[in-house]
Amino acid sequence: LIIDDIGYDKKIAMALHALEPNISFSVLPWSPFGRVISRMLADRGAEIMLHLPMEPMEYPSVNPGPGALLTSMPPDVLIAQLEKNLKEVQGVSGVNNHMGSMFTTQANQMNQIFTILKKENLFFIDSRTAKNSQCRASARLLQVRFAERDVFLDNVQDVGYITGQFAQLKKIAKKHGIAIGIGHPYPATLETLKAELPKLKGEIEIIPASRVVRVPG
């Protein structure tokens, strides 16, 4: 379970961690409380990731926010921005994309990103915002530990909807032995997980994202 968009609401982030210590938290760089929340979570042993803003298909009408990687950036600018983002959210063990439906389809630029991740020994989880994502191919080429999102839990902020998505996640986990769900720090998500996580006892284990990543074969 990965919770994205961390950096705005301390209270809900800490409540989610208290609920399940093995949730991984993906922090938006340059967010108002990103540094503070990531430090608080890390002090409690939580796994921290960088939620890396990347250009979506709808850019510029949809803006991925500060620190975004754009397809128009030359390699040196792109790498400098990535390195700044990695410094801004300290203690990260991996990265996943925020938006990026355009950027993740660019093989050359994903290779540039993965060169840095490899050097820093960081894993990458593809949030799968693009059908023709090049992330897996780049991870294979550069031997970066990698995985892909299976289910978005809370595209609709409604307990009934999220419960259904969580059931889907469980089904995939039972079928394949593992599944990755991505949620957000919404009250409805917290409420659903409060109800659903205790039901997993002895059936499905929540583990940090770093334990599901592998170099693609």
C-alpha positions in Angstrom: 0.0 0.0 0.0 1.4 3.4 -1.1 -0.2 6.7 0.0 0.7 9.4 -2.5 0.5 13.2 -2.3 2.0 13.4 1.2 3.0 17.0 2.2 -0.2 18.8 3.0 -1.9 17.1 5.9 0.2 16.0 8.9 -2.8 14.6 10.9 -4.1 12.2 8.3 -0.6 11.0 7.4 0.2 10.1 11.0 -3.3 8.5 11.4 -2.6 6.3 8.4 0.8 5.3 9.7 -0.7 4.5 13.1 -3.2 2.3 11.4 -0.6 0.2 9.5 3.2 0.9 10.0 4.1 -0.9 6.8 2.3 1.6 4.5 4.8 3.4 2.3 4.4 7.2 2.0 5.2 9.0 -1.2 6.0 12.7 -0.6 5.6 15.6 -3.1 8.7 17.7 -3.3 8.3 21.3 -2.3 4.9 20.7 -0.7 4.2 22.9 2.4 4.8 20.2 5.0 6.6 17.5 3.0 9.9 17.8 4.9 8.3 17.9 8.3 5.9 15.0 7.6 8.5 12.8 6.0 10.8 13.4 9.0 8.0 12.5 11.5 7.1 9.4 9.5 10.8 8.3 9.1 11.3 8.8 12.9 8.5 6.2 13.4 10.1 3.8 11.0 7.9 4.4 7.9 9.2 3.9 4.4 9.5 7.2 2.5 9.3 7.6 -1.3 9.6 10.6 -3.6 6.3 11.3 -5.4 8.0 12.7 -8.5 5.9 15.2 -10.5 6.0 14.5 -14.3 4.4 16.1 -17.3 0.9 14.8 -18.1 -0.8 14.7 -21.5 -2.9 17.7 -20.6 0.1 19.9 -19.7 0.1 22.9 -19.4 -3.7 23.1 -18.6 -3.0 20.4 -15.9 0.1 21.3 -13.9 2.0 18.6 -12.0 3.3 21.2 -9.5 6.7 22.4 -8.3 9.7 20.3 -9.3 8.0 18.8 -12.3 10.0 17.0 -15.0 9.0 18.1 -18.5 9.6 16.6 -21.9 10.9 19.9 -23.1 13.8 19.9 -20.6 17.3 19.2 -22.0 19.1 16.3 -20.2 21.3 18.4 -17.9 18.2 20.5 -16.7 16.2 17.3 -16.3 18.8 15.6 -14.2 19.5 18.7 -12.1 15.7 19.0 -11.3 15.5 15.3 -10.3 18.6 15.7 -8.0 17.0 18.8 -6.4 13.8 16.9 -5.8 15.7 13.9 -4.3 17.5 16.3 -1.9 14.3 18.0 -0.9 12.6 14.8 0.3 15.4 13.2 2.4 15.7 9.6 3.3 13.8 8.2 0.3 14.2 4.6 -0.6 12.3 4.8 -3.9 10.3 6.9 -6.3 6.9 6.8 -8.0 5.5 9.2 -10.6 2.9 11.9 -9.9 0.9 12.3 -13.1 3.4 11.7 -16.0 1.0 10.3 -18.6 3.2 12.1 -21.2 6.6 11.9 -19.6 6.6 8.2 -18.8 6.0 7.4 -22.5 9.4 9.0 -23.5 12.0 6.2 -23.5 15.1 8.4 -23.7 14.1 10.6 -20.9 13.0 7.7 -18.7 16.5 6.2 -19.3 18.1 9.4 -18.1 15.9 9.4 -14.9 16.7 5.7 -14.3 20.4 6.3 -14.7 20.3 8.6 -11.6 18.0 6.2 -9.7 20.5 3.3 -10.4 23.4 5.5 -9.2 21.5 6.3 -6.0 20.3 2.7 -5.5 16.6 3.8 -5.5 13.7 1.7 -6.8 10.9 2.9 -9.0 7.2 2.1 -9.0 5.2 3.0 -12.1 1.9 4.5 -11.1 0.7 3.5 -14.5 -0.8 6.8 -15.7 0.0 5.9 -19.4 -0.9 2.6 -21.2 2.3 2.9 -23.3 4.6 3.6 -20.4 8.3 3.0 -21.1 9.2 2.6 -17.4 9.5 -1.2 -17.3 11.8 -1.2 -20.4 14.0 1.5 -18.9 14.2 -0.4 -15.6 15.2 -3.5 -17.4 17.8 -1.7 -19.5 19.4 0.1 -16.5 18.8 -2.7 -14.0 16.7 -0.7 -11.6 14.4 -2.4 -9.1 10.9 -1.9 -10.3 7.2 -2.7 -9.9 3.8 -1.4 -11.2 0.6 -0.2 -9.5 -2.2 -2.7 -9.7 -5.1 -0.7 -8.3 -5.9 3.0 -7.6 -8.0 2.8 -4.5 -9.6 6.2 -4.4 -10.2 7.9 -7.7 -13.7 8.5 -6.3 -13.6 9.7 -2.7 -16.4 7.5 -1.5 -16.2 4.7 1.1 -18.3 2.3 -0.9 -16.2 2.8 -4.0 -12.9 2.5 -2.1 -14.1 -0.6 -0.4 -14.8 -2.1 -3.8 -11.3 -1.2 -5.1 -9.7 -2.6 -2.0 -11.6 -5.9 -2.6 -10.1 -5.9 -6.1 -6.6 -5.4 -4.7 -7.1 -8.4 -2.3 -8.3 -10.5 -5.3 -5.1 -9.7 -7.3 -2.9 -10.3 -4.2 -4.5 -13.8 -3.7 -4.2 -14.6 -7.4 -0.6 -13.4 -7.9 0.8 -13.5 -4.4 1.4 -9.8 -4.4 -0.5 -6.6 -5.4 0.3 -2.9 -5.2 -2.5 -0.4 -4.3 -2.1 3.4 -4.4 -4.3 5.7 -2.3 -4.3 9.3 -1.1 -4.6 11.0 2.2 -8.3 11.5 2.0 -10.7 11.1 4.9 -12.7 8.5 3.0 -9.5 6.5 2.4 -8.6 6.5 6.0 -12.1 5.5 7.0 -12.1 2.6 4.6 -8.7 1.3 5.6 -9.7 1.5 9.3 -12.6 -0.9 8.5 -10.8 -3.1 6.0 -7.2 -3.6 7.2 -8.2 -5.5 10.4 -10.0 -8.0 8.2 -6.7 -9.0 6.5 -5.2 -10.5 9.7 -3.8 -14.0 9.0 -4.9 -13.7 5.3 -2.9 -11.0 3.6 0.2 -9.1 4.9 0.9 -5.5 4.2 4.6 -5.0 3.4 6.7 -1.9 2.5 7.0 -1.2 -1.3 10.7 -1.8 -1.2 10.0 -5.5 -0.6 8.0 -6.0 -3.8 10.4 -4.5 -6.3 12.6 -6.6 -8.6 14.8 -5.8 -11.6 12.6 -6.8 -14.5 13.6 -10.0 -16.4 
